[in-house]
Amino acid sequence: MTNTLPARYVAALTLGVGLAVVLALNLVWGDTGRSWANAILLPAALIITAGTVVMTRGRAYQFLGYLLLCAGLIVLTVGALLIGKHMTWGWPLLVTLPCLAVAGTFLWAPAHPVARALHRTVTGGALLGATVGPVFFLRRADLFAWPAHWWALYMIAAGAVVLGNALELTRHRITYRLQGATLLAGPALVTMLLGYRFLTGALPL
């Protein structure tokens, strides 16, 4: 028999932590004249609380709770950037966090091999997309020289993710596994080839 905290305790604890974060943000950046951002921060704390509580209701509700939790964290990040007047440099977080949220749905992969391969393709692409935010931070820091068409590396990497899932699909004993793998592998190879050509400058823009 497993011991789990009652929902009211989970709600109280999560809401307390959320409100403490909101209070800390106000103490640190309360002099920016953007107290109106609390209209974003406070609902975000409530959404996070709701998501956490829903996740404790059992596996049938965990996915819904996860979506609510991720939405709350993204809204909280928006509020934090606004109250601190840091949206100009912090906006890459709003690329990374949604991508991480999508990537996290890997925990709820479907059972059917084809559906699972497609889902892994989406989550793998999202995990790759999550690196775009840090890349923008690094480019702004100007620590080293970037290739002229650096974004083509993402085309190659995305194609590799799709191709990997296509190859993995072939090991399952289903009648149309080769058709499904071909539908994934074809565009993946074309994307990787185009990305390589852009990266080397063979296809100028």
C-alpha positions in Angstrom: 0.0 0.0 0.0 1.5 3.3 -1.0 1.2 6.4 1.0 0.3 9.6 -0.9 -0.3 13.1 0.4 -4.0 14.2 0.3 -4.8 16.6 -2.5 -5.4 19.4 -0.1 -1.9 19.1 1.3 -0.4 19.0 -2.2 -2.5 22.0 -3.2 -1.4 23.9 -0.1 2.3 23.1 -0.6 2.3 23.9 -4.3 0.4 27.1 -3.9 2.6 28.1 -1.0 5.7 27.6 -3.1 4.2 29.4 -6.1 3.2 32.4 -4.0 6.7 32.5 -2.4 8.1 32.7 -5.9 5.8 35.5 -6.8 6.7 37.4 -3.6 10.4 36.9 -4.3 10.0 38.3 -7.8 8.2 41.3 -6.4 10.9 41.9 -3.8 13.7 41.7 -6.3 12.0 43.6 -9.2 9.2 45.5 -7.4 10.8 48.8 -8.3 10.4 48.3 -12.1 6.9 49.9 -12.1 5.4 46.7 -13.5 3.3 45.5 -10.6 0.6 44.8 -13.1 2.6 41.7 -14.0 1.2 40.1 -10.9 -2.0 39.7 -12.9 0.0 37.1 -14.8 2.1 35.7 -12.0 -0.8 35.0 -9.6 -2.9 33.0 -12.1 0.2 31.2 -13.1 0.7 30.0 -9.5 -3.0 28.8 -9.4 -2.5 26.9 -12.7 0.6 25.2 -11.4 -1.2 24.3 -8.3 -4.1 22.8 -10.3 -1.8 20.9 -12.5 0.1 19.4 -9.6 -3.1 18.4 -7.8 -4.6 16.8 -11.0 -1.4 14.8 -11.5 -1.9 13.2 -8.0 -5.3 11.9 -9.0 -3.9 8.8 -10.7 -2.5 7.8 -14.1 -5.7 8.6 -15.9 -5.3 12.2 -15.0 -1.6 12.6 -15.1 -1.3 13.8 -18.7 -3.9 16.5 -18.2 -2.2 17.5 -15.0 1.1 17.6 -16.8 -0.3 19.9 -19.5 -1.7 22.3 -16.8 1.6 22.3 -14.9 3.6 23.1 -18.1 1.2 25.9 -19.0 1.5 27.4 -15.6 5.3 27.3 -15.6 5.3 29.0 -19.0 2.9 31.7 -17.9 5.0 32.2 -14.7 8.1 32.6 -16.9 6.3 35.3 -19.0 5.2 37.1 -15.8 8.8 37.0 -14.4 10.3 38.3 -17.6 7.7 41.1 -17.7 8.0 42.2 -14.1 11.8 42.3 -14.4 11.8 44.0 -17.8 13.9 41.2 -19.2 11.8 40.1 -22.1 14.3 41.6 -24.6 17.0 39.0 -23.6 14.9 36.4 -21.9 12.5 35.6 -24.8 14.5 32.5 -25.9 13.2 30.8 -22.7 9.7 31.0 -24.4 11.1 28.9 -27.2 12.8 26.3 -24.9 10.1 25.8 -22.3 7.2 24.9 -24.7 9.6 22.6 -26.5 10.6 20.9 -23.3 6.9 20.6 -22.4 6.2 18.7 -25.7 9.3 16.6 -25.2 8.1 15.6 -21.8 5.0 13.9 -23.3 7.4 11.1 -24.2 6.3 9.6 -20.8 2.9 9.0 -22.4 3.9 7.3 -25.6 1.1 5.4 -27.4 1.3 1.6 -27.4 0.9 1.1 -31.2 4.4 1.0 -32.9 3.5 3.4 -35.7 1.8 5.9 -33.4 4.7 5.5 -31.0 7.3 6.2 -33.8 5.4 9.3 -34.9 5.1 10.4 -31.3 8.8 9.9 -30.7 9.5 11.9 -33.8 7.6 14.8 -32.4 9.1 14.6 -29.0 12.6 14.2 -30.4 12.1 17.2 -32.6 10.8 19.2 -29.6 13.9 18.2 -27.6 16.0 19.4 -30.4 13.9 22.6 -30.6 14.6 23.2 -26.9 18.2 23.8 -27.7 17.3 26.8 -29.9 16.9 29.0 -26.9 20.4 28.3 -25.5 21.8 28.8 -29.0 20.3 32.3 -29.2 21.9 33.1 -25.8 25.3 31.8 -27.0 25.0 33.8 -30.2 24.3 36.9 -28.3 27.3 36.3 -26.1 29.4 36.1 -29.3 31.9 33.6 -27.7 32.9 32.1 -31.0 32.3 32.3 -34.7 29.2 30.7 -36.1 28.8 29.3 -39.6 26.9 31.5 -42.0 24.1 29.0 -42.3 24.3 27.6 -38.7 20.6 26.9 -38.7 21.1 24.2 -41.4 22.6 22.1 -38.6 19.0 21.9 -37.2 17.8 20.6 -40.5 20.4 17.8 -40.4 19.7 17.0 -36.8 15.9 17.0 -37.3 16.3 14.7 -40.3 18.4 12.4 -38.2 15.7 12.2 -35.5 13.1 11.2 -38.1 15.4 8.7 -39.8 16.3 7.1 -36.5 12.6 6.5 -35.7 12.0 5.2 -39.2 14.7 2.6 -38.8 13.5 1.7 -35.3 10.0 1.1 -36.7 11.3 -1.7 -39.0 12.0 -4.0 -36.1 8.4 -4.4 -35.2 6.4 -7.3 -36.5 3.6 -5.3 -38.2 2.5 -5.8 -41.8 3.0 -2.2 -43.0 6.1 -1.4 -41.0 8.2 -0.9 -44.2 5.6 1.5 -45.7 5.5 3.6 -42.5 9.3 3.6 -42.3 9.6 4.7 -45.9 7.1 7.6 -45.3 9.4 8.8 -42.4 12.8 8.0 -44.0 12.1 9.7 -47.4 11.5 13.3 -46.1 14.2 12.8 -43.5 16.9 12.0 -46.0 15.8 14.9 -48.2 15.9 17.3 -45.2 19.3 16.1 -44.2 20.6 16.5 -47.7 19.2 20.0 -48.1 20.6 21.0 -44.7 24.1 19.8 -45.7 23.9 21.7 -48.9 22.8 24.9 -47.1 25.5 24.5 -44.5 28.3 24.1 -47.1 26.9 27.0 -49.1 26.1 24.9 -52.2 22.5 26.2 -52.1 22.9 30.0 -51.4 20.0 31.9 -50.0 
